């Protein structure tokens, strides 16, 4: 068994003619990979993040993929309702209407529960769960008028499985899963689908900075393929859920994982 990722899969036009808003799309993680995949699949993409410099760099990279067409960038802190509203208004105005929202914004951290402060707990919940709620609510208001749309949330296997030091993050991601299912029922009558991906371990430089080599090695050993996922492998599933190939799927949480039972 090889522990190397497969060759990168090219686009197939799955999102041609669609407009996509991706939150937390700066940097080298799942958000940027999702935005890149959406561009490669023919979508008009709007990207948002809290980090201005990295957001600009991400837009420059996406312009290279899109033949020089630079995506709209919007600075947004998803814990701020006014900024969330401004982000959706800007994206809708620029694209004529948002077809797909990819809720990728989230915040992690490691702390033993007995030592965890209220602030540590609340910031992870506010970004990861409440931020997803705010963006989902804003998307609902835009999409209901049009009678169509897709929301794809980024959850985590930690919403199902326990890991030491991750009580706040796990609780937030479990909340994202429940929010996904409930939002799907609310929005089905309006022709809007809501699903989520639940990655296990997706490797990117930021994760390497905040996670010890020992823990990363242990987590990789739990994977059936003996390696972490590439961010684009998670993004592939997001693109599928956003596309018309998933037209009968809503309220589902799809594990993107090779973890053994």
Buried (B, 14 or more C-beta within 10 A) or exposed (E): EEEEBEEEEEBEEBBEEBBBBBBBBBBBBBBBBBBBBBBBBBBBBBBBBBEEEBBBBBBEBBBEBBEEEEBBBBBBBBBBEEBBBBBBEBBBEBBEBBBBBBBBBBBBBBBEEEEBEEEBBEBBBBBBBBBBBBBBBBBBEBBBEBEEBBBBBBBBBBBBBEBEBBBBBBBBBBBBBBBBBEBBEEBEEBEBBBBBBBBBBBBBEEBEEEBEEEEBEEBBEBBEBEBBBBBBBBBBBBBBBBBEEBEEBBBBBBBBBBBEE
